[in-house]
Amino acid sequence: MCTQCGCSEVDSVVLHSATESHHDHHHDHPSLARTVEVRERLMSKNDRFARQNREIFQANNLLVLNILSSPGAGKTALIERMAKLWGDRAAQVGVIVGDLATDNDAQRLRAAGAIALQITTGTACHLEADMVAHAASHLGLANLDLLVIENVGNLVCPAAYDLGETLRVVLLSVTEGEDKPLKYPTAFQSADVVLLTKMDIAEAVGFDRETAIANVRRMAPHAKVFEVSARTGVGMDTWLNFLQTQWVSSLVEVAR
């Protein structure tokens, strides 16, 4: 999928396994062993930074969201609306935006009142914990209540990387099809929250709400599900009230 994030190593493990099953198995597989070793080192490094991030976020009484979705599912519009509404509650929102190129989303979010930093990943198709750590160090975490990480638009690679978040939020827009959770099970299985987005056009696009929710429940029976529209604001108060409760709960947990 990309040239730098380790996806090629994962793919080569699968391909080696599939291809080599047709050949003699009485010889060594040095490339396969090397691939697994490199992959394990990459994930070990990420997990170390994720633990450090989590400790720093907790020390600053921050609720941190890692938002994943396909391109065009409405991540930026959602965060834009969240920043405006959260700001009305006399609280400050910080956003770390991941994109392959441009800082267009960060500019939009700053205009909405958020403190936003853009990470331009180039060819890498996800954010990693060390990238988040570097960006977070420039945000002034002590002044924030909510930190939102807008991951690169992709439901494959980002699902494998812990960033130190409090909650992992996966978006499913009504325009994507009700079977998306079945096609991308890892992303949805890792979700703490699933947001059904663009609900204002659900009827127009023939969205089957019951089937979509059933598929979400099948992949992520533990996840909270909210139905929202960033454009009209439908469902946003319920979503933000949930986040406010989660933030208060995290403060109580830290106090213990």
N, C-alpha and C positions, 0 to 999 in steps of 0.2 A: 504493500500500500504506500509506503514511503521509503526513503533511502536512509533515514537517520534514526528512526525511533525504535528499531529492533523488530519491526513487523516482518522484514525480510527474513530474519532469523527464525521467527515463528513459522512462517510459510515453508521455509526450507526443511524444518523438522517434519512437517506433515508430508511434504513431497518426497523426502527421503524415505519415510516410512512406507508410503504408498508404492513408490517405484521399486524400492529394494525388496519388497515382498515377492517380486517375480524372479528374483535372482538367488544365487547361492548365498545362504546365510552363514557360511562357515568362514567368513573373513571379517576383519575389523571395519568399523565405520567411523574413522577419525573426524570427518567433517560434521557428522551428526553429533558426536560427543562435544566437539568444539562449539557448535551452535548452541547446545543446551547450556554449556558452561558460560558463554557470553550472555545469554538471556538471563540466567540466574544472577550474574553479577549486576546487570542493569537493574533488575527488579530489587535486588538487595539494596543498592544505592538509593533507589527511589523510596523504598520503605523507610530507610533511615531518615531521609529528609522529611517524609510525611510525618513521622513521629515527632521530629523537632518542630515542624509547623504546628501540629496539634497542641503541643505544649505551649508554644508562644501564643496561639489563638486563645487557649483557655486562660492563660495568664492575663490576657487583655479583655477577658469577659466578652469574647466575640462569638456570635453565631455565624457559622461559615457554610455557605451553600456551594456545592459543585454542580453546575447545571450542564447536562448533556442533552444533545438532540441531533437529529439530522439537520443538514442545511435547510434553512427556510421554515423551520418549525415555529419560529417566533421567539427565540431566546432574547434577543436584544429588545424587542418591543415589550416583552414581559418585564424585563429588568428596568426598562425605562419607566413603565407604569409603577413598578414597585418603588423605585427611587423617589418618585413624586409623592406617592401615598405615605411611604415610610417617613419622608421628610416632614409631612404634615403632622406627624406624631412627635415632632421635635427630636428626631433621632437621625443619625448620620449613616449613610450607606457608602461603602467603598466597593469598587468593582475592579476585578482583574479580568481583562478581555483577551482571549486567545484567538488569533486569526492567522491564516497563512500569509496575508498581505493586507496593507492599509491600516489606518487607525480610525476609520469611519465610525465604527461602533462606539469607540471610546469617546469620540467627539459628541455623538448623540447623547451618551449617558452623562457626560459633563453638563450638557445643556439642560438635562433633566434634574440636575442638582446633586448628582453622585460625584464622588472623588474617584476618577477612573484612570487606570493605567493600561496600556495596550502591550501585549506580548506578541510580536510578529514572529511566527515560528518558521517561516520559509517553507521547507519541504516536510517538516515534521507535522504529523496529523493529530497531535494531541498535546496537552500540557503535561509537564512532569513536576514533581514536588519541588525540585531545586529551582525551577523557573518561577514557581509561585512564591517560594521563599525570598528570592531576589526582588520580585515585584512588591511583595508585602512589606519589605524593609523600607520602601520609599513611600508608603501610604499613610504613615502616622496612625498606626493601629489603635493607640490609646484613645483616639478621638472618635473611633467608630463603634457602632453597635452591631451592624450587620456587614459582613463581607461576602460578596457574591463573586464566584469564579465562573465566568462564561467560557466553557471549554470550546475547543475547535469543533465545528459542525461535523460530527462523525459519531456513529453509534458503535463502532468496533473498537478501535485502539483506546480511546479514553476510558472505557470500562475497566481496563486492566490496571489503571494507575490510581492509587490512593494519593490524594493531595493534602491530606490532613483535615479534610472537611468535617463538619458536624453532621450534615445531611447531604446525601446524594440525590439530586432531583433530575428526573428524566422526563422530557417533554414528548408528547405524542399529539401532533396536530390533526385536526379533523380531515385535512387534505391528504394525509399520508396513507390511509388505508387501515382498516381495523386489525389486520394481521401483523402489523409492524412488531408487536412484542414477541410474536412467534418467530419472526425472521431474525431478530436481534436479541436472543434470549439473555445473553450475558449482561448487556446493559440494563435490561429491565429487572433481571434477578438481583442486580446489585443496588437497585434503587430503594431509598427510604421513602421517597415520594414520587408519584407519577402525576403530572399535570396534563390534562386534556386541554389543548389550547385551540384558539380561534373558534370557540363554541358559538360565536355570533353567526357563523356561516355554516354551521353543522347541517342544518336542514337543506340549504341550497346545494351542498355538495353530496347529499345523500348519505351522510355519516350514520352508521348503525351504532348508536351509543351502547346498547346492551352487549353487542358482540365485542366491541372494543374493550369494555370494562371486564367482560368475562375473560378475554385474552390476557389483559393485564393481571387479573387475579390468578390466572393459571401460572404465569411466569413469576409473579411477585405477590403472593398472598399476604405478605407482611406489610406491603407498602400502603401508605395513605394515598388516596386518589382525590384530586380536586379538579373541578371543571371551571375553566376561566376564559375570559376574553380580555386581552390587553387593550384592544381597541375601544370596547364599550365599557369596560370595568366590571362586567358581570363576574361574580365569584371572587373578585380580588380582595374584598374585605374579609371574606372567610379564610382565604389563603394567608393574608397578613396577620389575622388574629391567631391562626395556628402558629405562625412563625414567632409572634410575640410571646405566646405561651412557651414555645420551645426555648426561646432566649431566657425567659425568667427561670425555667426549669434548669437550664445550664448554669445559671448563676447560683442557684441553690445547691446544685451538685458540686460546684467548685468550692462553695463555702464549707461544705462538709469535709 
